[in-house]
Amino acid sequence: MKMKKTLTAIALGFGILAGAGNAQAAGSGPKPPTVDWSFNGIFGTYDRAALQRGFQVFRNVCAACHSLDLVAFRNLEAIGYSEDEVKAIASSYEVQDGPDDSGEMFNRPATPADHWPSPFPNAKAAAAANGGAAPPDLSLITKARGAGGDSALRVSLFHPGGFPLGADYVHALLTGYKENPPEGFDLPAGKYYNEYFPGHAISMAPPLGEGIVEYEDGTAATPEQMSTDVTTFLAWAAEPELEHRKNLGIKVILFLLVLTAMLYALKRKIWSDVH
């Protein structure tokens, strides 16, 4: 009887959480569409072509306002760039170094070991240049928004109704701008309407437009394509170890299955005389 009451209380607790999650999701606007990412699931991997296209979008569009503090130039080799290509990309940027012998800081061309340079010297300068709202660092943005890159588990305990998570949220945000807000919606001055952003009034102007980037592989740079590609790149930036982790997990599972089979066979052999 006591166990039954405990289970009932647990079920009630989950019901309350579910209601709260659904209410929060409903209050935040339409649920973002679920994208069939190549890196979803236990066998999912990153699409290298999409990663390189996404890097082009970040480099030519997002990097004007957003930093990528946790990614070094040399990390780009993991998405398919050669060592020489990484050196060429790095050398096209300058980073601050020093102090020199006279105690002064100086700028020099970046090397593959350097991290991606921030577009602003500090957070206050970033906020001043963007209407008072400092653009966030994008290194962990898909994780910060929920499920992160590996979104095989689509919902969490506190948002069982499917609150916008991870890569789906970032993709939806980039494609969720509307030229005109719904009738009756009071859009503050200097804000833009986005149906997937909490509160719908976002400071960031629509960043992607038709053909704003010319893809090196000839892919048509539509807003939908660019949104998908840059989200894939940002998912990789947040979880570059995803593929290694999955491969290791599969090996561990296979090992445990074989070990279990061996232990079961050993058990039957040891106890065969008893039966």
Disulfide bonds with the S-S distance in Angstrom:
none
